[in-house]
Structures are given as C-alpha cells and as structure tokens.
Amino acid sequence: MTTFLLYDDAVRSPEMRHEIGELVMDPLTFVEVEGRRIVIASNLEVSVLERREDVIDDVWNIHDLGVEELVTDSSFPHALVGPEVVRRALDKLGVSAVCVPPTFRIQVADYLRDKGVEVTVDADAWAARRRQKTPAELEGTERAQRAADTAVLAAVRMIREAEPMSGNRLRFEGEVLTCEWIREVMTAELRTQGAASDDIIVQTGDDCMKGHDVGLGPVLPDQSLIIDCFPQDRRSGAFSDMTRTFVPGTPSKELQKLHADCKAALDIAFDALRPGRADAYRAVAEHFHSQGYPTQLRHDGAGPLVEGFSHSLGHGVGLEVHERPWIGRRADELVEGDVIAVEPGLYFRGIGGVRLEDTVVVTSSGVEHFTDPFPYDLQP
C-alpha cells in the first residue's frame, strides 16, 4: 500500500491544507500509511491538530522524535533538522518508500533519498486526493461564490449608474469610471464577505484580448467589459471563479452575437459535464466552429491562436484557483465531486470580447451551481 508523505506548511502547500484542514504557518509532517493519518508537529501546533479528529488519526510531537538533541548539537546542520525529523518518523513507522507531490521540498527529498528512503513524485495521485473535496472546502467555495456575486453586483451598480461624457468616457459619481475603480470597489466588497482576491480582471474594449492582464484605464462606453472575479474564502482557503461580460451602453450586433453564442456554449458544456466524460471542450469547440469562429481545436497557424475561442474550456477549482481537472484539448476524465470552472469565451480585435464563467460541482446526474447563477445579461 502506498505511503503518502508531506513536509510543508499549510499556507504554501494546498496539499497540506487539504489533508489537515487547518491553516498552519510552520512546516509539519503528514504521513498516511495503511490508511492511518499521522501529523508530526511542534508544541505550538499540537493542540490545534488534536481537535481535528475528523481528518487526523494521530498527532505526534517532534519533541518525542529527538528534536531537542538535533537543535542543541552544533555539529548538526540546522537546515537538516526538519528533514531528519521526517526521516525518524518514517523509521518509527517502518516506512522505506513514500509518494510525494511535485511541490515537495527538494532538500527534504534529497535528504531522505540519501538515507535510503525511496521518494516517488506522483502528480496524478496527489491531484486525485485533492479532487475529493472536503465538506469544509465545498462550504468555502459556496461562501466564496456568494462573495463574488455580491462584488459583481457592486460593479453592476457602477456600470448601470455611469453616464456618458465627452472623450469616449463614462462618469460615475462625478469621476471618470475606470477599471481600477471597479476593481477597488469589488475588492472592498469581498472583504466584507470574508473573502479576498489578489487580482480581479476588469478589461474593457480590445483589452479583453489580453488574457490574464488585470485591465487598466477608463471603461469605454458601448464596448465589452469583462469582469472575472476569483475570490478565496478566508476561513477554508477555497476559491470560486466567475466571469460576466457587460456593455455599458448599447452593444453592437457583433457583441450581441458573441454573447449569445457564448451562452449557448456554456449550456452545451453543462450538458457534457458528466462523470466518466472528457469531451466538453470538444463539444464547445465544435459549436463555435459551426458558427464560423476560429478555435484551438482546428487552428493550424504558425503562432498561437489569439482571436476566436483561444483558450481551454475551464479548470478545476479548490484550494488553488487553477487546479485539476483540466478541461481543454488534453482533458481529464471527470469524476463525481469535481469542482470546476467553465468559461467559454470569444475575442476579436475591433469588437472586443465575451466570456461567461460559472463554478459548478459535477454530480452523477450533471452539474450543480453553488448558488443561483448570477444573471448573464449583457446590459446591466
């Protein structure tokens, strides 16, 4: 039976956060051997971990593994104290081979290998563990989604109440409405909901072509405005991810068609998202192709596709905003319980861009939203 090993803190490592369910800031050791889940930590963390009997079977104190003698021995390198504690824990458990994620610390891996422990990196095995969301993570994603809904509502109010002014600008409460201002208001709103986002994408006009660029400058009237909000719930660490596209003013016929075709693509994707399937991206790409749009699936140009459907259909969401499963040209087969963000989009210079995105959970009968879907209206 595989022994799973982690050595990290639960701030840097989403694997550790997933396994122990607590935000521990100092490095600690997690071992799962023969179904028994053990955490080795210092006095500072033991009491926190002992209350997590729902996910931890045993808590060991590093004191009992001789950490004092290592710290006080000036001939022993201080940087190797942690790796040696891990080695002693494995030796006590009779473990000589472990499975670690790609994020496992190189120094610890090298030290264990030097001491005769077989260390195998298995990205798929650890991704599979994290795809099994805990109840706390699911609740956190729901809270994050409600926070995102509230933040986007604040943005909608600004867009709706903005008035045209000279110079191809919009005025809100006496000032020029900018992408930065919308982002600032949304960020503040997220905080009141117990969530946070380092960057909210607010792009206007042809800036909608710029991928993950956060967006800068005045919001343009009668042009597309993409708002992509991916907050993290502070309590659980879980994310949600949503995107809506608005037009402050009157949308062109081209933008109206892009929006209608993206909404149809979103519905096609939802119909294809079932356990055991991996064809949602292809279904959406074929839909876009039938409407005359370029897609990555049929792109044979010399460089990357920049117009049309130029990215994947989506990605997993959890303790990272982008994680497995992947939903693109090399898609993962879905399993029940996967939490995924689905985001079809179309982008053209001189027209702008449209992207619609919802985070959903895969069930045996289809997908379920965490909240009632935020309206998809192009005009707020």
C-alpha positions in Angstrom: 0.0 0.0 0.0 1.3 3.5 -0.9 2.5 5.7 1.9 1.8 9.4 1.2 4.1 12.0 2.7 4.1 15.8 3.0 6.5 18.1 4.7 5.4 21.7 4.4 3.3 24.4 5.9 -0.4 24.7 5.1 -0.1 28.3 3.7 2.3 27.4 0.8 1.1 23.9 0.3 -2.5 23.3 -0.8 -1.9 19.6 -0.4 -1.2 20.1 3.3 -4.1 22.4 3.7 -6.4 19.8 2.1 -5.1 17.0 4.3 -5.2 18.7 7.7 -8.0 21.2 7.2 -6.1 23.9 9.2 -4.1 27.0 8.2 -0.8 26.1 10.0 2.0 28.5 9.2 5.1 26.4 10.2 6.3 23.3 8.4 5.0 20.0 9.7 4.9 16.4 8.5 1.8 14.5 7.3 2.0 10.7 6.7 -0.7 8.4 5.6 0.4 4.8 6.0 -2.0 1.8 5.6 -5.0 4.2 6.0 -3.7 5.8 9.2 -3.3 9.5 9.0 -0.5 10.9 11.2 0.7 14.5 11.7 4.0 15.4 13.3 4.2 18.9 14.7 5.7 21.1 17.4 4.2 22.1 20.7 2.8 25.3 19.1 0.6 23.3 16.7 -0.3 20.1 18.6 -3.4 21.4 20.3 -4.8 22.8 17.0 -4.3 19.5 15.3 -5.6 17.3 18.1 -9.0 18.8 17.7 -9.1 17.6 14.0 -10.1 14.0 14.8 -12.3 14.1 11.7 -9.2 14.1 9.4 -6.3 13.1 11.6 -5.9 9.8 13.4 -2.7 10.6 15.4 -0.7 13.7 16.4 3.0 13.2 17.3 5.1 15.8 18.9 8.5 16.5 17.3 10.0 16.5 20.8 9.4 12.8 21.1 11.5 12.3 17.9 14.5 13.9 19.5 14.3 17.4 18.0 16.0 18.9 21.1 19.2 16.9 20.7 19.3 18.0 17.0 18.8 21.6 17.7 21.4 21.7 20.5 24.0 19.7 18.6 26.0 22.5 16.9 27.7 19.9 14.6 24.3 19.0 13.0 23.2 21.5 10.2 20.2 23.5 11.3 18.7 23.3 7.9 18.5 19.5 8.2 16.7 19.3 11.5 13.3 19.2 9.7 14.3 16.5 7.2 15.9 14.4 10.0 12.7 14.6 12.0 10.8 13.3 8.9 13.3 10.5 8.5 12.9 9.5 12.1 9.1 9.5 11.8 9.3 7.2 8.8 11.8 4.9 10.5 9.5 4.7 13.5 6.6 3.7 11.2 8.8 1.2 9.3 8.4 3.1 6.0 11.0 2.9 3.4 9.1 4.3 0.3 6.9 7.3 0.0 4.8 9.1 -2.5 5.1 12.9 -2.6 3.6 15.7 -4.8 5.6 17.8 -7.3 5.7 20.6 -4.8 7.6 18.5 -2.2 10.7 20.3 -1.0 13.9 19.2 -2.9 16.1 19.4 0.2 13.9 17.0 2.1 13.6 14.6 -0.8 17.4 14.6 -1.3 18.0 14.0 2.4 15.5 11.1 2.6 17.0 9.5 -0.6 20.5 9.8 0.9 19.2 7.9 3.9 17.8 5.1 1.8 14.1 6.2 1.5 12.6 5.7 -1.9 10.8 9.0 -2.8 8.4 8.9 -5.8 6.8 12.0 -7.2 3.3 11.3 -8.4 1.3 14.4 -9.5 -1.7 12.3 -10.6 -2.0 10.6 -7.2 -2.0 13.8 -5.3 -4.3 15.5 -7.8 -6.8 12.7 -7.3 -6.7 13.2 -3.5 -7.4 16.9 -3.8 -10.2 16.4 -6.3 -12.1 14.7 -3.4 -13.3 17.9 -1.8 -13.9 18.0 1.9 -17.2 19.3 3.3 -15.3 22.4 4.6 -13.9 23.1 1.1 -17.3 22.8 -0.5 -18.8 25.1 2.1 -15.9 27.5 1.5 -16.4 27.6 -2.3 -20.1 28.4 -1.7 -19.2 31.3 0.6 -16.6 32.5 -2.0 -19.2 32.3 -4.7 -21.7 34.3 -2.7 -19.0 36.9 -2.1 -18.3 37.0 -5.8 -22.0 37.6 -6.5 -22.1 40.5 -4.1 -18.9 42.0 -5.5 -20.1 41.8 -9.1 -23.4 43.4 -8.0 -21.4 46.3 -6.7 -19.7 46.6 -10.1 -23.1 46.4 -11.9 -24.4 49.3 -9.9 -21.4 51.4 -11.0 -21.8 50.4 -14.6 -25.6 51.0 -14.6 -25.4 54.4 -13.0 -22.5 55.6 -15.1 -23.3 58.4 -17.6 -21.6 59.2 -21.0 -19.3 62.1 -21.1 -17.0 63.7 -23.7 -13.8 62.0 -24.8 -15.4 58.5 -25.0 -15.6 58.2 -21.2 -18.1 57.4 -18.6 -18.8 59.4 -15.4 -19.7 57.8 -12.1 -20.4 59.9 -9.0 -18.7 62.8 -10.7 -15.5 61.0 -11.7 -14.3 59.1 -14.7 -15.2 55.4 -14.3 -12.1 53.2 -14.6 -11.2 49.5 -14.4 -9.1 50.3 -11.4 -12.0 51.9 -9.6 -14.3 49.0 -10.2 -11.6 46.6 -9.0 -11.1 48.6 -5.8 -14.8 48.6 -5.0 -15.2 44.9 -5.7 -12.1 44.1 -3.6 -13.5 46.0 -0.6 -16.9 44.3 -1.0 -15.2 40.9 -0.9 -13.5 41.7 2.4 -16.9 42.4 4.0 -18.0 38.9 2.9 -15.0 37.1 4.4 -13.2 36.6 1.1 -10.3 38.1 -0.7 -8.9 38.4 -4.2 -5.4 39.5 -5.1 -6.4 40.5 -8.6 -9.9 40.9 -10.2 -9.8 41.1 -14.0 -11.6 44.2 -15.3 -11.0 44.6 -19.1 -12.7 47.0 -21.5 -12.8 47.1 -25.3 -9.9 45.4 -27.1 -8.1 44.9 -23.8 -10.5 41.9 -23.5 -8.0 40.3 -25.8 -5.2 40.4 -23.1 -5.9 37.1 -21.3 -5.0 37.4 -17.6 -4.0 41.1 -17.7 -6.0 42.7 -14.9 -7.1 45.6 -17.1 -6.4 49.3 -16.7 -7.8 52.7 -17.7 -11.2 54.2 -18.4 -14.2 52.0 -19.0 -15.3 52.5 -22.6 -19.0 53.2 -23.4 -20.8 50.8 -25.8 -17.8 48.4 -25.5 -17.5 45.0 -23.9 -16.4 44.9 -20.3 -15.2 41.6 -18.9 -15.2 41.1 -15.1 -13.5 38.0 -13.9 -13.7 37.5 -10.1 -12.0 34.6 -8.3 -12.2 35.2 -4.6 -10.7 32.9 -1.9 -12.8 32.2 1.2 -10.6 33.2 4.2 -12.0 30.5 6.6 -11.4 27.5 4.4 -8.9 28.7 1.8 -11.3 27.5 -1.0 -11.8 29.5 -4.2 -14.6 30.2 -6.6 -14.4 31.6 -10.1 -16.9 33.6 -12.1 -16.9 35.8 -15.1 -19.6 38.0 -16.7 -19.4 40.4 -19.7 -21.3 43.7 -19.7 -21.7 46.5 -22.1 -22.2 50.0 -20.5 -24.5 51.5 -23.1 -25.6 49.9 -26.4 -23.9 46.7 -27.6 -23.1 46.3 -31.2 -24.8 43.5 -33.2 -21.4 41.7 -33.3 -21.1 41.7 -29.5 -24.7 40.6 -29.1 -24.0 37.6 -31.3 -20.7 36.7 -29.4 -22.6 36.9 -26.2 -25.5 34.7 -27.4 -23.0 32.1 -28.8 -21.0 32.0 -25.6 -24.2 31.5 -23.5 -25.1 28.6 -25.9 -21.6 27.2 -25.4 -22.0 27.4 -21.6 -25.2 25.3 -21.8 -23.6 22.8 -24.2 -20.7 22.4 -21.7 -23.0 21.9 -18.8 -24.8 19.1 -20.7 -21.5 17.4 -21.4 -20.0 17.5 -17.9 -20.7 14.1 -16.5 -18.6 11.6 -14.6 -16.6 9.5 -16.9 -16.6 12.0 -19.7 -13.8 14.3 -21.1 -15.4 15.7 -24.2 -16.9 19.0 -23.0 -14.1 21.1 -24.6 -14.6 19.4 -28.0 -18.3 19.9 -27.9 -17.9 23.6 -27.2 -15.2 24.0 -29.8 -17.3 22.3 -32.5 -20.2 24.6 -31.6 -18.0 27.6 -32.1 -16.6 26.2 -35.3 -20.1 25.7 -36.6 -20.8 29.4 -36.0 -17.7 30.3 -38.0 -15.3 31.1 -35.2 -11.6 30.1 -35.0 -10.8 27.5 -32.3 -7.6 25.9 -30.9 -9.0 22.5 -32.0 -8.8 23.4 -35.7 -6.1 26.1 -35.6 -3.1 25.3 -37.9 -1.5 28.8 -38.0 2.2 29.4 -37.3 1.6 31.1 -33.9 -0.8 30.8 -31.1 -4.5 31.5 -31.7 -5.4 35.0 -30.4 -8.9 35.5 -31.9 -12.0 33.4 -31.5 -12.1 30.6 -28.9 -8.4 30.9 -27.9 -8.2 29.1 -24.5 -9.3 26.0 -22.8 -12.9 25.5 -21.6 -12.1 25.6 -17.9 -10.2 24.1 -14.9 -10.7 22.6 -11.5 -11.2 24.9 -8.6 -10.4 24.3 -4.9 -7.5 25.4 -2.7 -6.0 26.8 -5.8 -8.0 28.8 -8.4 -6.5 26.7 -11.2 -6.0 23.0 -10.4 -7.1 19.6 -11.8 -9.1 18.5 -13.6 -8.2 20.3 -16.8 -10.9 20.9 -19.4 -9.1 21.6 -22.7 -7.6 19.8 -25.6 -5.9 17.3 -23.1 -8.8 16.9 -20.8 -9.1 14.8 -17.6 -11.9 12.4 -17.3 -14.3 13.8 -14.8 -15.3 12.2 -11.6 -18.3 12.8 -9.4 -17.5 15.6 -6.9 -15.1 17.5 -9.2 -15.4 21.3 -8.7 -14.8 23.0 -12.0 -15.0 26.5 -13.5 -16.4 26.5 -17.0 -15.5 29.6 -19.1 -16.2 29.7 -22.9 -15.0 32.9 -24.5 -14.7 34.7 -27.9 -12.4 37.6 -28.7 -11.9 39.8 -31.7 -10.0 43.0 -32.3 -12.2 45.9 -33.1 -15.2 44.1 -31.5 -14.0 43.2 -28.0 -14.5 40.0 -26.1 -17.1 38.0 -24.3 -16.5 35.4 -21.6 -19.1 33.7 -19.3 -17.9 31.6 -16.4 -19.5 29.6 -13.6 -18.1 27.3 -10.9 -20.1 24.1 -10.6 -19.8 20.7 -9.0 -20.1 17.5 -11.0 -22.7 15.1 -9.8 -24.0 11.7 -11.1 -26.8 13.5 -13.0 -25.0 16.6 -14.2 -23.7 19.8 -12.7 -24.9 21.8 -9.8 -24.3 25.5 -9.1 -23.2 26.6 -5.6 -25.6 29.5 -5.7 -28.3 30.6 -8.1 -26.4 31.6 -11.2 -25.7 35.3 -11.4 -27.7 36.8 -14.4 -25.9 36.6 -17.7 -27.4 39.8 -19.1 -25.1 41.7 -21.5 -26.6 45.1 -20.5 -26.6 45.6 -16.7 
